[in-house]
């Protein structure tokens, strides 16, 4: 009888344990939450260092290399000078980069976004006294490049005329590695304009005569880079910390040239180079989730 009672108690305990284990396991139809899908807005502000894929503009027509003499050197205004050097070299330029984006973030891991980018201040490099690169000069008396006290020179130079129209689309995919690091792959394009500037170099002082249209070109800028930063919350809330982020970005990629459109006066110019340009972006980014939808699944 004692042995039978012991076996009965053991069986009852096993059943209770099994019931408790079963109660802790999810039922086949239980719905489990998944990570949310978020609609986010964001943006960035920084600098873009751009080296275009053009080594040089060559065979520039004589009309663009002809400069009338300064009235101080030619009171009658009836003479001009042809500058014999027929090539100019674009240089690396920098500008401020502003962008606004709208994206879809999935499981806090992958974000697909699109937006617009605005470049400001695609700056014209300051003229220098060397007879290379963006400027070509000639002494009006000797017909060669020769500097000296009291000499008078004429010049023509390649001038950055800015970004046209300035606002262009961009697209990105961001993959989160951990709380502080994300990998970004994207691309954008912008249209740039060049002018030819004519002027005088008298007594080591530059004087501008005029600026004339030269060329416009479109450059595609695919890039890869990183977002360095983390999620944050103004309210010390873990939920909010999943929906807001800020930090620094660094991107780099090639600049790919599209067909160049030369102004009528520049027809016959030849652009030499290829697709070996480079763009480097660096700055500050910010993103915020507008709302998130909590997806669920059924096992």
VOGU-3710 file (C-alpha; in Angstrom, 3 decimals, decimal comma):
1> xxxxxxxxxx> 0,000/0,000/0,000  2,830/2,390/0,857  4,562/1,646/-2,427  1,338/2,257/-4,368  0,821/5,619/-2,590  4,377/6,704/-3,464  3,870/5,873/-7,131  0,553/7,751/-7,163  2,137/10,878/-5,678  5,015/10,711/-8,176
11> xxxxxxxxxx> 2,590/10,451/-11,108  0,518/13,391/-9,832  3,674/15,523/-9,479  4,786/14,649/-13,010  1,407/15,693/-14,400  1,521/19,011/-12,565  5,049/19,685/-13,872  4,010/18,827/-17,412  0,973/21,129/-17,155  3,162/23,973/-15,894
21> xxxxxxxxxx> 5,700/23,446/-18,743  2,899/23,347/-21,299  1,445/26,566/-19,905  4,795/28,336/-20,447  5,092/27,275/-24,091  3,451/29,402/-26,821  0,362/27,917/-28,378  0,477/27,090/-32,108  -1,866/29,990/-32,864  -0,232/32,538/-30,560
31> xxxxxxxxxx> 0,645/35,812/-32,395  4,226/37,023/-31,860  5,359/40,622/-32,305  8,067/41,455/-34,779  10,257/44,527/-35,083  8,387/47,531/-36,477  8,445/49,112/-39,896  9,185/52,823/-39,539  8,569/55,783/-41,820  11,349/58,271/-41,142
41> xxxxxxxxxx> 12,381/61,742/-42,159  15,993/62,827/-42,080  18,653/65,021/-43,504  22,281/65,931/-43,544  24,528/68,939/-43,715  28,195/68,795/-44,606  30,794/69,387/-47,261  31,317/67,799/-50,657  34,831/67,751/-52,074  34,573/67,135/-55,775
51> xxxxxxxxxx> 37,175/66,312/-58,376  35,501/66,053/-61,755  36,452/63,388/-64,290  37,974/65,934/-66,697  41,735/66,351/-66,827  41,691/69,298/-69,217  39,738/71,229/-71,810  41,884/71,405/-74,965  41,638/73,032/-78,397  39,739/75,967/-76,926
61> xxxxxxxxxx> 38,714/78,205/-79,873  40,672/81,369/-80,672  37,608/83,512/-80,060  37,602/82,577/-76,379  41,348/83,197/-76,133  41,239/86,700/-77,628  41,254/89,538/-75,100  41,046/93,267/-75,949  43,801/95,307/-74,353  43,240/97,340/-71,262
71> xxxxxxxxxx> 42,306/100,992/-72,044  45,372/102,015/-70,075  47,552/100,120/-72,551  45,504/100,842/-75,653  43,685/104,224/-75,430  42,117/103,802/-78,881  40,592/100,447/-77,950  41,508/98,968/-81,311  43,904/96,176/-80,357  43,532/92,742/-78,829
81> xxxxxxxxxx> 45,799/89,861/-77,912  45,377/86,160/-78,692  46,594/83,971/-75,839  48,454/81,030/-77,453  47,802/78,473/-74,698  44,662/76,577/-75,736  44,040/74,355/-72,702  42,654/74,822/-69,189  42,557/72,417/-66,266  39,643/72,099/-63,830
91> xxxxxxxxxx> 40,644/71,688/-60,213  39,126/70,086/-57,128  36,306/72,137/-55,670  34,286/72,143/-52,503  30,755/73,136/-51,603  28,242/72,866/-48,799  25,856/69,920/-49,087  22,303/70,040/-47,693  19,914/67,119/-48,105  16,434/66,126/-46,995
101> xxxxxxxxxx> 15,236/62,515/-47,111  12,229/60,272/-46,565  12,832/56,611/-45,824  11,357/53,277/-44,797  13,211/51,440/-42,017  12,614/47,701/-41,605  13,373/45,905/-38,323  15,701/48,742/-37,282  18,243/47,142/-39,605  17,666/48,139/-43,220
111> xxxxxxxxxx> 16,540/51,579/-44,371  15,640/52,532/-47,929  15,412/56,280/-48,459  15,183/58,891/-51,163  15,419/62,632/-51,154  16,940/65,734/-52,639  20,411/67,240/-52,306  21,333/70,895/-52,630  24,884/72,087/-53,237  25,786/75,620/-52,235
121> xxxxxxxxxx> 28,930/77,545/-53,017  30,598/75,453/-55,708  33,380/77,954/-55,492  35,553/79,504/-58,134  39,205/79,029/-57,256  41,135/82,221/-56,689  43,324/83,277/-59,587  47,058/82,979/-59,164  50,084/84,283/-60,995  51,272/80,965/-62,387
131> xxxxxxxxxx> 50,720/80,268/-66,074  49,199/76,846/-65,381  45,917/75,215/-64,619  42,860/77,407/-64,443  44,490/80,545/-65,863  46,556/81,367/-68,975  48,324/84,707/-69,364  50,431/86,485/-71,959  52,494/89,687/-71,926  50,949/92,111/-74,429
141> xxxxxxxxxx> 54,381/93,459/-75,430  56,344/90,220/-75,857  53,517/87,831/-76,774  54,885/85,300/-74,288  54,354/84,726/-70,598  56,783/87,098/-68,929  56,356/88,920/-65,662  58,231/91,947/-64,427  57,793/95,328/-62,854  55,389/97,471/-64,844
151> xxxxxxxxxx> 54,396/94,657/-67,233  50,852/94,319/-68,514  49,283/90,946/-69,232  45,927/89,710/-70,424  44,424/86,413/-69,283  41,594/83,980/-69,746  40,638/81,470/-67,067  38,257/78,624/-66,341  35,647/79,730/-63,838  33,198/77,574/-61,911
161> xxxxxxxxxx> 29,796/79,080/-62,635  28,013/77,076/-59,966  25,536/74,228/-59,762  22,558/74,226/-62,121  19,815/74,133/-60,913  21,290/73,088/-57,576  18,610/70,698/-56,265  18,880/67,123/-57,505  17,574/63,681/-56,352  19,460/61,107/-54,291
171> xxxxxxxxxx> 18,822/57,553/-53,117  20,340/55,434/-50,326  20,255/52,052/-48,639  21,515/51,916/-45,055  22,307/48,692/-43,190  22,762/48,924/-39,430  25,719/46,949/-38,091  25,326/47,855/-34,422  24,134/50,714/-32,244  26,928/53,030/-33,406
181> xxxxxxxxxx> 27,727/51,972/-36,977  25,793/51,745/-40,233  26,926/51,124/-43,806  25,441/53,440/-46,446  25,333/52,917/-50,217  23,758/55,525/-52,460  24,033/57,892/-55,345  23,080/61,335/-56,643  23,836/63,577/-59,582  24,329/67,286/-60,185
191> xxxxxxxxxx> 24,731/69,565/-63,171  27,713/71,914/-63,126  28,463/74,950/-65,272  31,737/76,547/-66,375  32,474/80,005/-67,720  35,494/81,579/-69,374  36,683/84,693/-67,623  38,686/87,362/-69,464  40,688/90,036/-67,750  43,897/91,886/-67,105
201> xxxxxxxxxx> 46,911/91,315/-64,893  48,494/94,754/-64,507  50,954/95,643/-61,760  50,292/92,258/-60,096  46,579/93,011/-59,723  43,826/91,106/-61,502  40,985/93,000/-63,151  38,001/91,148/-64,619  36,769/92,140/-68,064  33,865/89,710/-68,556
211> xxxxxxxxxx> 32,556/86,176/-68,050  31,144/84,210/-70,984  29,331/80,815/-71,028  31,562/77,840/-71,735  30,083/74,447/-70,833  27,618/72,555/-68,654  28,038/68,954/-67,578  26,217/66,399/-65,475  28,064/64,181/-63,049  26,709/61,032/-61,391
221> xxxxxxxxxx> 28,070/60,403/-57,902  27,628/56,821/-56,602  29,083/56,422/-53,127  29,611/54,115/-50,196  30,243/55,226/-46,657  29,362/55,004/-42,984  27,087/56,620/-40,442  28,889/56,955/-37,124  26,537/57,683/-34,256  23,777/56,141/-32,221
231> xxxxxxxxxx> 20,129/56,097/-31,407  19,142/58,661/-28,832  16,111/59,749/-26,850  15,163/63,092/-25,358  12,861/61,276/-22,921  15,109/58,481/-21,645  12,763/56,038/-23,306  13,896/52,830/-24,967  11,018/53,139/-27,419  12,033/56,658/-28,429
241> xxxxxxxxxx> 15,641/55,567/-28,654  14,631/53,195/-31,436  13,071/55,981/-33,504  15,640/58,775/-33,405  19,290/58,961/-34,442  22,096/61,378/-35,073  25,790/61,287/-35,834  28,445/61,897/-38,449  28,731/60,539/-41,968  31,605/59,918/-44,334
251> xxxxxxxxxx> 31,143/58,834/-47,954  33,364/58,462/-50,996  32,903/57,374/-54,585  33,691/58,048/-58,247  32,368/60,952/-60,279  30,986/59,684/-63,580  30,747/62,202/-66,379  27,743/62,446/-68,674  27,784/64,243/-72,072  29,148/67,796/-71,955
261> xxxxxxxxxx> 27,176/70,599/-73,567  29,443/73,341/-74,896  28,253/76,887/-75,531  28,230/78,019/-79,206  31,465/79,984/-78,747  33,141/76,889/-77,265  32,291/74,444/-80,059  35,364/72,467/-81,067  36,700/72,193/-77,524  37,881/68,726/-76,531
271> xxxxxxxxxx> 37,550/67,369/-72,988  40,203/64,868/-71,960  39,983/62,576/-68,967  37,676/59,694/-68,212  35,671/58,507/-65,258  38,435/58,712/-62,693  37,049/61,641/-60,696  36,339/61,453/-56,979  33,770/62,877/-54,590  34,155/62,860/-50,815
281> xxxxxxxxxx> 31,318/63,775/-48,473  31,611/64,471/-44,756  29,187/66,017/-42,309  26,362/65,563/-39,807  23,154/63,553/-40,226  19,831/63,451/-38,361  16,860/61,095/-38,683  13,539/60,752/-36,867  10,717/58,214/-37,184  7,328/59,743/-37,997
291> xxxxxxxxx> 5,501/56,580/-36,979  6,014/52,840/-36,807  3,730/49,935/-37,577  4,094/46,910/-35,268  3,965/43,877/-37,562  2,976/40,489/-36,132  3,186/36,930/-37,362  1,496/33,644/-36,536  3,397/30,420/-35,993
//
